[in-house]
Amino acid sequence: MHLSWKTPLQQAQSDAQSGRFPEMLVACRQIIESHGDNVNALLDVGALLLNFGYLTRARECFERVRVLAPNDLRPLVNLANLAREAGDHAESQRLYAALQAAQPDNLVIRRNFLVGQEYDPTVSDRERLQHALAWGEWAIAKIGGLRPRPALRAPQSRPLRVGYVSADFCQHTAGLFVKNVLKTHGPERVTVFAYSAGQVDDWVTAAIRNACNFRDVSALDDAALAERIREDEIDVLVDLSGHTAGSRLTAFAHRPAPVMISWLGYFATTGLQYIDAVLLDEWHAPVATEAQFVEPVIRLSNGRFCYQPVPWAPAEVSPLPCARTGHITFGSFNNTAKLNDGVFDVWAKTLAAVPNARLVLKWRTLVDEALCACIRAAFAQRGVDPQRLELRRASFHVDVLKEYADIDIALDPFPFTGGLTSCEALWMGVPVVTWPQSRVVSRQTYAFLSAIGLPELAANDADDYVRIAVELANDNERLATLRESLREKMQASPLCDVTGFARGLEDTLLDLYESVARKFATEGANQVDQKLLLNVGAGHPKSGATIPRAFQTSDWKERRLDIDPANEPDILGTMLDMSAVADESVDAIYSSHNIEHLYPNEIPAALAEFLRVLKPEGFAVITCPDLQAAAQMIAEDKLMEVAYTSPAGAVTPFDMIYSHRQFTGRDKPYMAHHCGFTLKVLIGTLKTNGFAAVAGKRRPPAFDLWVVASKRAMTDEAMRELAGKVLPG
């Protein structure tokens, strides 16, 4: 009897899928009236209503569950998702933070928390990275700790075995983008496996199933999935989901393949240190993007995405709407979760500058009157008559594409910009105005525009966004030309070149595998060889100087680099020129009282050399004089008094500022000091010049500063742990 609500729920689901929403609502109301004290019934009905945009009705279900079962956290998960859909990111993040504190091992909560941050414009790049790193550490800890890299097999005489893992091998953004790529892979170069973790089986699923070795792994747990991947002897495993719904990224924590990468379906770092690369492109990943990722960044030459229209896309582009209506119609068919105050500000200014213009918004949640009222109020508060807005509810995909016949110019939200939505707008002849920012997800539309030769539609800031939109709105001739030419531009660009994209992706996978194989052959599967410490500016081995105690173990092998041949270094070189040291060959660098010998303008080049020779997981330990402590003595008129005694002799504040007097002279000009640091300045310098994480300490009695700087991103907790190991007490 307790299952009696299941049958009407199934009917309601069927009605919704067929677009019979009045019937769906009637069935939902009947279930609530008959089973209003059944927590599971209310949760399932609420989930259905939420999925199809009826936010207010869904909230009523979840709030009723909270009354019936105050200790049940499931309604809070749904309410957090609902808040995100409504654009209330502060509430969504508040709920998810509380949920994660209450259930730290709940995968769905952790995953949704990370995804939600990508929509929230108030969350910094650093915060997003830190939370992802915490997830990675949690995932590894859950399976009992770190796993060694599986052995690599020689690929020369056989195709590379590549496995793609996704919950979205269906009519989903990721499925649509990847479908033709999998079909076009050259069998002589790669043998393709698709591990499908999703529940939907449709025409996209069928196309992918026919194109490769298809594995339905939806019923397998992580350990079983990892074992299946091992049985298939996958060389390169590609995650297409990241932390999105249905993701199997936790299976990657088992390290089932020797090379693992992140591509396409996610837009930020996974946080998992095992991932050997994230595949982006020059438009998604400008210089310094590496600081947002634990994974090394590889830039695909043909772009990150490859677009092909769906079979039912209109064969022809419609005429320019403003020629028919007499006014410009802006539009956005993006998720309402992407709307925020910044977006409302810019769009309102655009509408104010084009007095007769209209704005059409379309998404499934715009069936909810309360949300629609909030959106109209947001524009009214900014001086825009709500009558200039048209809020359209969801429709079938074929109808969505046809509705671009009503849109002259598409307005991209930010920081979470359009993906497939922007491609479809461009395919239908509608130019898209966008604003790329620092996070990768903010640069999707910019990448599409750049690929087709229209980067000028990307703004530098909010004012520039308004300028571009207004100039387009006032130039009907240009709009007409764009409408007629956009599809042709796309077809002729790398964005739609499936064959070129597939070959380029294969090249990248093969090169990465060979690179890892070479490294693996040198280091060994379990990396049992000693780790390498490069002692930069080591001095003479009999000088009395020693490396930190943490490196004085059998786990570490020291190689000494110095500018002076008389010091008998293993490697002759300088901080500015370590060309004798191979790229990514050093586990750690130790630099004692060297950095102050550089001129300020030389420091970026020296730190670039440090980063070049360090392995992806490597770090540098740097110590130098503490000018703050020296200044305190100088303020007491003790410039020439002994501050401390080093292996080279007594040291005064004068020596700390200018150089130790016994080493100054024409024969060793490099011993002079040309810059200096406080702890704050030193940490800031390292971060500015590419180190992802830095921790440090002052030792006033010793008049020195100590910092450890990591090449890869690390959580604050992990950084503190590393500092505790390698820095002196």
C-alpha positions as CSV (number, residue, x, y, z in Angstrom):
1,M,0.0,0.0,0.0
2,H,2.9,2.4,0.7
3,L,3.9,2.2,-2.9
4,S,0.5,3.3,-4.3
5,W,1.9,6.7,-5.2
6,K,4.5,5.2,-7.5
7,T,2.1,4.6,-10.4
8,P,0.7,8.1,-10.6
9,L,4.2,9.5,-10.2
10,Q,5.3,7.4,-13.2
11,Q,2.4,8.8,-15.2
12,A,3.3,12.4,-14.1
13,Q,6.8,11.8,-15.3
14,S,5.6,10.5,-18.6
15,D,3.3,13.5,-19.0
16,A,6.2,15.9,-18.3
17,Q,8.5,14.2,-20.8
18,S,5.7,14.5,-23.4
19,G,5.1,18.2,-22.7
20,R,1.7,17.6,-21.0
21,F,2.4,19.9,-18.1
22,P,-1.2,20.5,-17.0
23,E,-1.7,16.8,-16.7
24,M,1.6,16.5,-14.8
25,L,0.5,19.1,-12.3
26,V,-2.8,17.4,-11.7
27,A,-1.1,14.1,-11.0
28,C,1.4,15.8,-8.6
29,R,-1.4,17.6,-6.8
30,Q,-3.3,14.3,-6.4
31,I,-0.2,12.5,-5.0
32,I,0.3,15.3,-2.5
33,E,-3.3,15.3,-1.4
34,S,-3.3,11.5,-0.9
35,H,0.2,11.0,0.4
36,G,1.0,14.3,2.0
37,D,2.5,12.6,5.1
38,N,4.8,10.3,3.1
39,V,8.3,11.8,3.1
40,N,9.5,9.8,0.0
41,A,6.4,10.6,-2.0
42,L,6.9,14.3,-1.3
43,L,10.6,14.2,-2.1
44,D,9.9,12.4,-5.5
45,V,7.1,14.8,-6.4
46,G,9.2,17.8,-5.4
47,A,12.2,16.5,-7.5
48,L,9.9,16.1,-10.5
49,L,8.5,19.6,-10.1
50,L,12.0,21.1,-9.6
51,N,13.4,19.3,-12.7
52,F,10.7,20.9,-14.9
53,G,11.1,24.4,-13.4
54,Y,8.1,24.6,-11.0
55,L,10.3,26.0,-8.2
56,T,7.6,27.3,-5.9
57,R,5.6,24.1,-5.9
58,A,8.7,22.0,-5.4
59,R,9.7,24.2,-2.5
60,E,6.4,23.5,-0.8
61,C,7.0,19.8,-1.0
62,F,10.5,20.1,0.4
63,E,9.4,22.4,3.2
64,R,6.6,20.0,4.2
65,V,9.3,17.2,4.5
66,R,11.3,19.4,6.8
67,V,8.3,19.6,9.1
68,L,7.6,15.9,8.9
69,A,11.2,14.8,9.2
70,P,13.3,17.6,10.8
71,N,16.5,15.4,10.8
72,D,16.2,14.3,7.2
73,L,18.8,16.2,5.2
74,R,17.4,15.3,1.8
75,P,15.0,18.2,1.5
76,L,17.9,20.6,2.3
77,V,19.9,19.1,-0.7
78,N,16.9,19.8,-2.9
79,L,16.4,23.3,-1.5
80,A,20.1,24.1,-2.2
81,N,19.7,23.0,-5.8
82,L,16.5,25.0,-6.0
83,A,18.2,28.1,-4.7
84,R,20.9,27.7,-7.4
85,E,18.3,27.3,-10.1
86,A,16.7,30.6,-8.9
87,G,20.0,32.4,-9.0
88,D,20.2,32.7,-5.2
89,H,23.8,31.5,-4.9
90,A,24.4,32.9,-1.4
91,E,21.5,30.7,-0.1
92,S,22.6,27.7,-2.1
93,Q,26.2,27.9,-0.9
94,R,25.1,28.5,2.7
95,L,22.9,25.3,2.6
96,Y,25.6,23.2,0.9
97,A,28.3,24.4,3.4
98,A,26.0,23.3,6.3
99,L,25.2,20.0,4.5
100,Q,28.8,19.2,3.9
101,A,29.6,19.9,7.6
102,A,26.8,17.5,8.6
103,Q,27.7,14.8,6.1
104,P,31.3,15.2,5.0
105,D,31.3,11.9,3.2
106,N,28.2,12.5,1.1
107,L,29.5,12.5,-2.5
108,V,26.4,14.3,-4.0
109,I,26.7,17.1,-1.5
110,R,30.4,17.6,-2.1
111,R,29.9,17.5,-5.8
112,N,27.0,19.9,-5.9
113,F,28.8,22.3,-3.7
114,L,31.7,22.5,-6.1
115,V,29.5,22.9,-9.2
116,G,27.5,25.6,-7.5
117,Q,30.6,27.7,-6.9
118,E,31.1,28.0,-10.7
119,Y,27.8,29.9,-11.0
120,D,28.5,32.2,-8.1
121,P,30.3,35.4,-9.1
122,T,31.3,36.1,-5.5
123,V,33.5,33.0,-5.1
124,S,37.2,33.7,-5.9
125,D,39.4,31.5,-8.1
126,R,41.4,30.7,-5.0
127,E,38.4,29.6,-3.0
128,R,37.2,27.4,-5.9
129,L,40.6,25.8,-6.1
130,Q,40.9,25.2,-2.4
131,H,37.6,23.4,-2.2
132,A,38.4,21.2,-5.2
133,L,41.8,20.3,-3.7
134,A,40.0,19.3,-0.5
135,W,37.7,17.1,-2.5
136,G,40.7,15.4,-4.1
137,E,42.3,14.7,-0.8
138,W,39.0,13.4,0.5
139,A,38.5,11.1,-2.5
140,I,42.0,9.6,-2.1
141,A,41.6,9.2,1.7
142,K,38.2,7.4,1.2
143,I,39.9,4.5,-0.7
144,G,42.7,4.2,1.7
145,G,45.4,6.5,0.4
146,L,47.6,7.1,-2.6
147,R,47.9,4.5,-5.4
148,P,50.9,4.0,-7.6
149,R,50.7,4.8,-11.3
150,P,49.9,1.5,-13.2
151,A,52.6,0.3,-15.6
152,L,52.6,1.7,-19.1
153,R,52.7,-0.5,-22.2
154,A,54.7,0.4,-25.3
155,P,52.3,1.9,-27.8
156,Q,54.5,2.0,-30.8
157,S,53.1,-1.1,-32.5
158,R,49.5,-0.8,-31.6
159,P,46.7,1.8,-31.4
160,L,46.4,3.6,-28.1
161,R,43.5,2.3,-26.0
162,V,41.5,5.4,-24.9
163,G,38.6,5.2,-22.5
164,Y,36.0,8.0,-22.1
165,V,33.9,8.1,-18.9
166,S,30.7,10.1,-18.7
167,A,27.2,10.0,-17.3
168,D,26.1,12.1,-20.3
169,F,26.4,9.9,-23.4
170,C,22.9,11.1,-24.4
171,Q,21.2,14.3,-25.7
172,H,23.2,16.4,-23.2
173,T,25.7,19.1,-23.9
174,A,28.6,16.8,-23.3
175,G,27.1,14.0,-25.4
176,L,26.4,16.2,-28.3
177,F,29.8,17.7,-28.3
178,V,31.7,14.4,-28.1
179,K,29.5,12.2,-30.3
180,N,31.1,12.9,-33.6
181,V,34.6,13.1,-32.2
182,L,34.3,9.5,-31.0
183,K,32.9,8.4,-34.3
184,T,35.7,10.1,-36.2
185,H,38.7,8.7,-34.2
186,G,41.1,6.9,-36.5
187,P,41.1,3.1,-35.5
188,E,44.7,2.8,-36.7
189,R,45.7,5.3,-34.0
190,V,43.2,4.8,-31.1
191,T,40.9,2.1,-29.9
192,V,38.0,3.9,-28.3
193,F,36.0,2.7,-25.2
194,A,33.0,4.6,-23.8
195,Y,32.1,3.9,-20.1
196,S,28.5,5.1,-19.8
197,A,27.4,5.9,-16.2
198,G,24.1,7.5,-17.1
199,Q,20.5,6.3,-17.0
200,V,19.3,7.8,-20.3
201,D,19.5,5.8,-23.5
202,D,18.6,7.8,-26.6
203,W,19.7,8.5,-30.2
204,V,23.0,10.1,-29.0
205,T,23.7,7.0,-26.9
206,A,23.0,4.8,-29.9
207,A,25.4,6.8,-32.1
208,I,28.1,6.5,-29.5
209,R,27.4,2.8,-28.9
210,N,27.8,2.1,-32.7
211,A,31.1,4.1,-32.8
212,C,33.2,2.4,-30.2
213,N,33.5,-0.3,-27.5
214,F,30.5,0.7,-25.4
215,R,30.3,-0.3,-21.7
216,D,27.2,0.4,-19.6
217,V,28.7,0.8,-16.2
218,S,25.8,2.5,-14.5
219,A,25.3,-0.4,-12.1
220,L,29.0,-0.7,-11.1
221,D,30.5,0.8,-8.0
222,D,33.7,2.7,-8.2
223,A,35.9,-0.3,-7.4
224,A,34.2,-2.5,-9.9
225,L,34.4,0.3,-12.6
226,A,38.1,0.7,-11.9
227,E,38.6,-3.0,-12.3
228,R,36.6,-3.1,-15.6
229,I,38.9,-0.3,-16.9
230,R,42.0,-2.3,-15.9
231,E,40.6,-5.4,-17.6
232,D,40.2,-3.4,-20.8
233,E,43.8,-2.3,-20.5
234,I,43.1,1.3,-21.0
235,D,46.1,3.5,-21.7
236,V,44.5,6.9,-21.4
237,L,41.4,7.4,-19.4
238,V,39.4,10.6,-20.1
239,D,36.9,12.1,-17.6
240,L,34.1,14.0,-19.3
241,S,32.0,14.9,-16.3
242,G,34.1,16.5,-13.6
243,H,31.9,17.2,-10.6
244,T,28.6,17.4,-12.6
245,A,25.6,15.1,-11.9
246,G,26.4,11.4,-12.3
247,S,30.1,11.9,-12.3
248,R,32.3,8.9,-11.7
249,L,35.4,10.9,-10.9
250,T,35.7,9.0,-7.6
251,A,36.6,5.9,-9.6
252,F,39.6,7.9,-10.9
253,A,40.9,8.0,-7.3
254,H,41.5,4.2,-7.7
255,R,44.0,5.1,-10.5
256,P,42.7,2.5,-12.9
257,A,44.8,3.7,-15.9
258,P,48.4,4.9,-16.3
259,V,47.4,8.2,-17.8
260,M,44.3,10.1,-16.9
261,I,43.0,13.5,-18.1
262,S,40.1,15.9,-17.8
263,W,38.3,17.2,-20.8
264,L,35.1,18.8,-22.2
265,G,32.4,18.1,-19.6
266,Y,33.8,20.2,-16.7
267,F,35.1,23.8,-16.5
268,A,37.4,23.8,-13.5
269,T,40.0,21.7,-11.8
270,T,39.0,18.3,-10.6
271,G,41.2,18.7,-7.5
272,L,42.5,15.1,-8.1
273,Q,46.3,15.0,-8.1
274,Y,46.4,11.9,-10.3
275,I,45.0,13.7,-13.3
276,D,47.9,14.2,-15.7
277,A,46.4,17.0,-17.8
278,V,43.3,19.1,-18.4
279,L,42.6,19.8,-22.0
280,L,41.8,23.4,-22.8
281,D,42.8,25.9,-25.5
282,E,44.5,29.3,-25.8
283,W,41.1,31.1,-25.5
284,H,39.9,29.2,-22.5
285,A,43.3,29.2,-20.8
286,P,45.3,32.4,-21.2
287,V,48.6,32.8,-19.4
288,A,48.4,32.2,-15.6
289,T,45.3,29.9,-15.9
290,E,47.6,27.1,-14.6
291,A,47.2,28.6,-11.1
292,Q,43.5,27.6,-11.1
293,F,44.3,23.9,-11.7
294,V,46.0,21.1,-9.9
295,E,46.3,19.4,-13.3
296,P,48.9,20.5,-15.9
297,V,47.2,22.5,-18.6
298,I,47.5,21.3,-22.2
299,R,46.1,23.7,-24.9
300,L,44.5,22.0,-27.8
301,S,45.5,23.7,-31.1
302,N,42.0,23.3,-32.6
303,G,40.0,24.4,-29.6
304,R,38.5,22.6,-26.7
305,F,35.1,22.0,-28.3
306,C,33.9,20.6,-31.6
307,Y,30.4,21.5,-32.6
308,Q,28.0,19.8,-35.0
309,P,24.3,20.9,-35.2
310,V,21.6,18.4,-34.3
311,P,19.8,16.7,-37.2
312,W,16.6,18.7,-36.7
313,A,18.3,22.1,-36.7
314,P,16.5,24.4,-39.3
315,A,18.2,24.1,-42.7
316,E,18.0,27.8,-43.3
317,V,18.7,30.9,-41.2
318,S,15.6,33.1,-40.7
319,P,15.6,36.8,-41.8
320,L,16.7,39.5,-39.4
321,P,13.8,39.9,-36.9
322,C,14.2,43.7,-36.5
323,A,13.4,44.1,-40.2
324,R,10.0,42.6,-39.4
325,T,9.3,44.0,-35.9
326,G,10.8,47.4,-36.2
327,H,12.9,47.1,-33.0
328,I,15.9,45.1,-31.8
329,T,15.2,42.0,-29.7
330,F,18.0,40.8,-27.4
331,G,17.8,37.3,-26.1
332,S,19.3,34.7,-23.8
333,F,18.2,31.1,-23.7
334,N,20.6,30.3,-20.8
335,N,20.0,28.6,-17.5
336,T,18.5,31.1,-15.0
337,A,21.1,29.9,-12.5
338,K,23.5,32.0,-14.6
339,L,21.7,35.3,-13.8
340,N,23.0,37.6,-11.1
341,D,23.0,41.2,-10.1
342,G,26.0,41.9,-12.4
343,V,24.2,40.5,-15.3
344,F,21.0,42.4,-14.5
345,D,23.1,45.6,-14.3
346,V,24.7,45.2,-17.7
347,W,21.6,44.1,-19.5
348,A,19.6,46.9,-18.0
349,K,22.2,49.5,-19.1
350,T,22.0,47.9,-22.6
351,L,18.2,48.2,-22.7
352,A,18.4,51.7,-21.5
353,A,20.8,52.6,-24.3
354,V,18.5,51.1,-26.9
355,P,15.1,52.5,-25.9
356,N,12.9,50.5,-28.2
357,A,14.6,47.2,-27.7
358,R,13.1,44.1,-26.1
359,L,14.7,41.3,-24.1
360,V,13.5,37.6,-24.4
361,L,14.6,35.2,-21.8
362,K,13.9,31.5,-22.1
363,W,14.5,28.6,-19.7
364,R,12.4,25.9,-18.1
365,T,12.3,27.7,-14.7
366,L,10.4,30.6,-16.3
367,V,7.3,28.6,-15.8
368,D,7.5,29.7,-12.2
369,E,5.6,32.9,-11.6
370,A,7.5,33.8,-8.4
371,L,10.9,33.6,-10.2
372,C,9.5,35.6,-13.2
373,A,8.2,38.3,-10.8
374,C,11.7,38.5,-9.2
375,I,13.4,38.9,-12.6
376,R,10.9,41.6,-13.6
377,A,11.5,43.4,-10.3
378,A,15.2,43.3,-10.8
379,F,14.9,45.1,-14.1
380,A,12.3,47.5,-12.8
381,Q,14.7,48.5,-9.9
382,R,17.2,49.4,-12.7
383,G,14.8,51.6,-14.6
384,V,13.6,49.1,-17.2
385,D,9.9,48.7,-17.8
386,P,9.0,45.0,-17.2
387,Q,6.8,45.2,-20.3
388,R,10.0,45.2,-22.3
389,L,10.8,41.7,-21.1
390,E,9.3,38.4,-22.5
391,L,9.9,35.4,-20.3
392,R,9.4,32.1,-22.1
393,R,9.1,28.7,-20.6
394,A,10.7,25.5,-21.9
395,S,9.8,23.8,-25.1
396,F,11.2,20.9,-27.2
397,H,14.6,21.5,-28.6
398,V,13.4,21.7,-32.2
399,D,11.2,24.6,-31.1
400,V,14.0,26.3,-29.2
401,L,16.1,26.5,-32.3
402,K,13.2,27.9,-34.3
403,E,12.7,30.6,-31.7
404,Y,16.1,32.2,-32.6
405,A,14.1,33.6,-35.5
406,D,12.8,36.1,-32.9
407,I,16.3,37.2,-31.7
408,D,18.6,39.8,-33.3
409,I,21.4,39.7,-30.7
410,A,22.1,37.2,-28.0
411,L,23.4,38.4,-24.6
412,D,25.7,36.0,-22.8
413,P,25.5,35.8,-19.0
414,F,28.6,35.9,-16.8
415,P,30.7,34.5,-15.2
416,F,29.0,31.3,-16.3
417,T,28.7,31.8,-20.0
418,G,26.9,29.8,-22.7
419,G,28.3,26.6,-24.0
420,L,26.1,24.7,-26.4
421,T,23.6,27.5,-26.1
422,S,26.1,30.0,-27.7
423,C,27.0,27.6,-30.5
424,E,23.3,27.1,-31.3
425,A,22.7,30.9,-31.3
426,L,25.6,31.4,-33.7
427,W,24.4,28.5,-35.9
428,M,21.0,30.2,-36.2
429,G,22.7,33.4,-37.3
430,V,22.5,35.3,-34.0
431,P,25.7,37.1,-32.8
432,V,26.5,36.7,-29.1
433,V,28.0,39.4,-26.9
434,T,30.1,38.0,-24.1
435,W,32.5,39.0,-21.3
436,P,35.4,36.6,-20.7
437,Q,36.8,36.7,-17.2
438,S,39.3,34.7,-15.2
439,R,37.5,31.4,-14.7
440,V,37.5,29.0,-17.6
441,V,33.7,28.7,-17.7
442,S,33.5,32.5,-18.4
443,R,35.5,32.1,-21.6
444,Q,33.4,29.5,-23.5
445,T,31.6,31.9,-25.8
446,Y,34.8,33.9,-26.3
447,A,36.5,30.7,-27.5
448,F,33.7,30.1,-30.0
449,L,33.8,33.6,-31.3
450,S,37.6,33.5,-31.6
451,A,37.5,30.3,-33.5
452,I,35.2,31.7,-36.1
453,G,37.0,35.0,-36.4
454,L,34.8,37.3,-34.3
455,P,36.7,38.0,-31.1
456,E,35.6,41.7,-31.3
457,L,32.2,40.6,-29.8
458,A,34.0,39.8,-26.5
459,A,34.1,42.7,-24.0
460,N,36.9,43.7,-21.7
461,D,34.6,44.9,-19.0
462,A,31.0,45.8,-18.2
463,D,31.0,49.1,-20.1
464,D,32.6,47.5,-23.1
465,Y,29.9,44.9,-23.0
466,V,27.2,47.6,-23.2
467,R,29.2,49.4,-26.0
468,I,29.4,46.3,-28.2
469,A,25.7,45.4,-27.7
470,V,24.6,48.9,-28.4
471,E,26.8,49.3,-31.5
472,L,25.4,46.1,-32.9
473,A,21.8,47.2,-32.1
474,N,22.4,50.4,-34.0
475,D,23.9,48.7,-37.1
476,N,21.2,46.8,-38.9
477,E,23.4,46.3,-41.9
478,R,26.1,44.6,-39.9
479,L,23.5,42.5,-38.1
480,A,22.1,41.4,-41.5
481,T,25.6,40.5,-42.8
482,L,26.3,38.5,-39.6
483,R,23.0,36.7,-39.8
484,E,23.7,35.6,-43.3
485,S,27.4,34.7,-42.8
486,L,27.7,33.2,-39.3
487,R,26.8,29.6,-40.3
488,E,29.3,29.7,-43.1
489,K,32.0,31.1,-40.7
490,M,31.3,28.3,-38.3
491,Q,31.5,25.6,-41.0
492,A,34.8,26.9,-42.3
493,S,36.4,27.2,-38.8
494,P,38.1,24.7,-36.5
495,L,35.0,24.8,-34.3
496,C,33.2,22.5,-36.8
497,D,36.1,20.6,-38.3
498,V,35.4,17.2,-36.7
499,T,38.2,15.4,-38.6
500,G,40.8,18.0,-37.8
501,F,39.7,18.1,-34.2
502,A,39.8,14.3,-33.9
503,R,43.3,14.1,-35.4
504,G,44.6,16.9,-33.1
505,L,43.1,15.2,-30.1
506,E,44.7,11.9,-31.0
507,D,48.1,13.7,-31.4
508,T,47.7,15.2,-28.0
509,L,46.8,11.9,-26.3
510,L,49.7,10.0,-28.0
511,D,52.2,12.7,-27.1
512,L,51.0,12.8,-23.5
513,Y,51.2,9.1,-23.2
514,E,54.7,8.9,-24.6
515,S,55.8,11.8,-22.4
516,V,54.5,10.0,-19.3
517,A,56.0,6.7,-20.5
518,R,59.4,8.3,-20.8
519,K,59.2,9.8,-17.3
520,F,57.8,6.5,-16.0
521,A,60.7,4.6,-17.5
522,T,63.2,6.9,-15.7
523,E,61.5,7.0,-12.3
524,G,59.8,3.5,-12.1
525,A,56.3,2.5,-11.4
526,N,56.4,3.1,-7.7
527,Q,59.0,5.9,-7.9
528,V,61.2,4.0,-5.4
529,D,64.3,5.9,-6.5
530,Q,65.6,8.8,-4.5
531,K,63.9,12.1,-5.0
532,L,66.2,14.9,-6.4
533,L,67.0,18.0,-4.4
534,L,68.7,20.8,-6.5
535,N,70.7,23.0,-4.1
536,V,70.9,26.3,-6.0
537,G,73.9,28.5,-5.0
538,A,75.2,25.7,-2.9
539,G,78.7,27.1,-2.2
540,H,81.7,24.9,-1.4
541,P,80.9,21.5,0.2
542,K,83.3,22.3,3.0
543,S,81.8,25.7,3.7
544,G,79.9,24.4,6.7
545,A,76.5,25.2,5.1
546,T,74.0,22.3,5.3
547,I,70.7,21.5,3.6
548,P,67.6,21.4,5.8
549,R,67.2,18.4,7.9
550,A,64.1,17.2,6.0
551,F,66.4,16.5,3.0
552,Q,69.1,14.7,5.0
553,T,67.5,11.3,4.6
554,S,68.0,8.3,2.2
555,D,64.9,9.4,0.3
556,W,66.7,12.4,-1.1
557,K,69.7,12.9,-3.4
558,E,71.3,16.3,-3.5
559,R,72.8,17.9,-6.6
560,R,74.7,21.1,-6.2
561,L,74.4,24.0,-8.6
562,D,76.7,27.0,-8.3
563,I,78.1,29.9,-10.3
564,D,81.6,29.5,-9.1
565,P,83.7,26.6,-10.5
566,A,85.9,26.8,-7.4
567,N,83.0,25.6,-5.3
568,E,83.1,22.2,-7.2
569,P,79.4,22.1,-8.1
570,D,77.8,19.2,-9.7
571,I,76.2,21.6,-12.2
572,L,77.7,25.0,-13.2
573,G,75.0,27.5,-13.6
574,T,73.1,30.4,-12.1
575,M,69.5,31.1,-10.9
576,L,69.0,32.9,-14.2
577,D,70.4,30.1,-16.4
578,M,69.9,26.5,-15.3
579,S,69.8,25.2,-18.9
580,A,72.0,22.2,-17.8
581,V,68.9,21.0,-15.7
582,A,66.2,19.3,-17.7
583,D,62.5,20.4,-17.6
584,E,60.5,18.9,-14.8
585,S,63.4,16.8,-13.5
586,V,63.7,18.1,-9.9
587,D,61.5,17.2,-7.0
588,A,62.6,20.1,-4.8
589,I,64.9,23.2,-4.9
590,Y,66.8,24.6,-2.0
591,S,68.0,28.2,-2.3
592,S,69.8,29.6,0.7
593,H,70.7,33.3,0.7
594,N,70.8,33.6,-3.0
595,I,67.7,35.5,-4.1
596,E,68.8,38.7,-2.5
597,H,71.8,38.7,-5.0
598,L,69.5,39.3,-7.9
599,Y,68.3,42.7,-9.2
600,P,64.5,43.1,-8.8
601,N,63.9,42.9,-12.5
602,E,65.8,39.5,-12.6
603,I,63.7,37.8,-10.1
604,P,60.8,36.8,-12.4
605,A,63.3,35.1,-14.8
606,A,64.9,33.2,-11.9
607,L,61.6,32.0,-10.5
608,A,60.6,31.0,-14.0
609,E,63.7,28.8,-14.1
610,F,62.7,27.3,-10.8
611,L,59.3,26.4,-12.1
612,R,60.7,25.0,-15.3
613,V,62.9,22.5,-13.7
614,L,60.5,21.5,-10.9
615,K,58.3,18.5,-11.4
616,P,54.5,19.2,-11.4
617,E,54.3,18.2,-7.8
618,G,57.7,19.8,-6.9
619,F,58.4,22.7,-4.5
620,A,61.1,25.2,-3.6
621,V,62.5,26.0,-0.1
622,I,64.0,29.5,0.0
623,T,65.7,31.3,2.8
624,C,67.1,34.8,2.8
625,P,67.8,37.7,5.2
626,D,64.9,39.2,7.1
627,L,65.1,43.0,6.4
628,Q,62.4,43.7,9.0
629,A,64.7,42.3,11.7
630,A,67.7,44.1,10.3
631,A,65.7,47.4,10.2
632,Q,64.9,47.0,13.9
633,M,68.7,46.9,14.7
634,I,69.4,49.8,12.3
635,A,66.7,51.9,14.0
636,E,68.6,51.3,17.2
637,D,71.8,52.6,15.5
638,K,73.3,49.1,15.4
639,L,74.2,49.0,11.6
640,M,77.6,47.5,12.2
641,E,77.0,45.4,15.2
642,V,76.9,41.6,15.0
643,A,73.4,40.3,14.6
644,Y,74.3,36.6,14.3
645,T,77.2,34.3,13.4
646,S,77.0,32.2,10.2
647,P,79.4,29.5,8.8
648,A,81.1,32.4,6.9
649,G,81.5,34.4,10.1
650,A,79.8,37.3,11.9
651,V,76.9,39.0,10.1
652,T,75.8,42.6,10.7
653,P,72.7,44.5,9.4
654,F,75.1,46.1,6.9
655,D,76.0,42.7,5.6
656,M,72.4,41.7,5.3
657,I,71.6,44.8,3.2
658,Y,74.7,45.1,1.0
659,S,76.5,41.7,1.2
660,H,78.9,40.0,3.5
661,R,82.0,42.2,3.4
662,Q,84.5,39.3,3.2
663,F,83.0,38.3,-0.1
664,T,82.7,41.7,-1.8
665,G,85.3,42.5,-4.4
666,R,85.9,42.8,-8.0
667,D,86.5,39.0,-8.4
668,K,83.0,38.1,-7.1
669,P,80.6,40.9,-8.0
670,Y,77.8,38.4,-7.9
671,M,78.0,38.3,-4.2
672,A,76.6,41.8,-3.8
673,H,73.0,42.1,-2.6
674,H,70.7,44.0,-5.0
675,C,67.3,43.5,-3.3
676,G,65.7,42.4,-0.1
677,F,62.6,41.0,1.4
678,T,60.1,41.0,4.3
679,L,58.1,37.9,4.7
680,K,55.0,39.5,3.1
681,V,57.0,40.7,0.1
682,L,58.7,37.4,-0.4
683,I,55.5,35.4,-0.3
684,G,53.8,37.9,-2.6
685,T,56.7,37.7,-5.1
686,L,56.5,34.0,-5.3
687,K,52.8,33.9,-5.9
688,T,52.9,36.7,-8.4
689,N,55.6,34.8,-10.4
690,G,53.7,31.5,-10.7
691,F,53.9,29.4,-7.6
692,A,50.5,28.1,-6.7
693,A,50.8,27.9,-3.0
694,V,53.3,29.5,-0.5
695,A,53.8,29.3,3.2
696,G,56.5,30.9,5.3
697,K,57.8,32.0,8.6
698,R,60.1,34.6,10.2
699,R,62.8,33.7,12.6
700,P,63.7,37.1,14.2
701,P,66.5,35.7,16.5
702,A,68.2,34.2,13.4
703,F,67.5,37.3,11.2
704,D,66.2,35.1,8.4
705,L,63.0,34.3,6.4
706,W,62.0,30.8,5.3
707,V,59.3,29.9,2.7
708,V,58.2,26.8,0.9
709,A,56.6,27.4,-2.5
710,S,54.6,24.6,-4.3
711,K,54.4,24.4,-8.1
712,R,51.0,22.8,-7.9
713,A,48.0,24.0,-6.0
714,M,47.6,22.6,-2.5
715,T,45.0,23.1,0.3
716,D,46.0,25.3,3.1
717,E,46.1,22.2,5.4
718,A,48.4,20.3,3.1
719,M,50.6,23.4,2.7
720,R,50.9,23.8,6.5
721,E,51.8,20.1,6.7
722,L,54.5,20.5,4.0
723,A,55.9,23.6,5.7
724,G,56.0,21.7,9.0
725,K,58.2,19.0,7.4
726,V,60.7,21.1,5.4
727,L,61.0,24.4,7.3
728,P,63.1,24.8,10.4
729,G,61.4,25.0,13.8
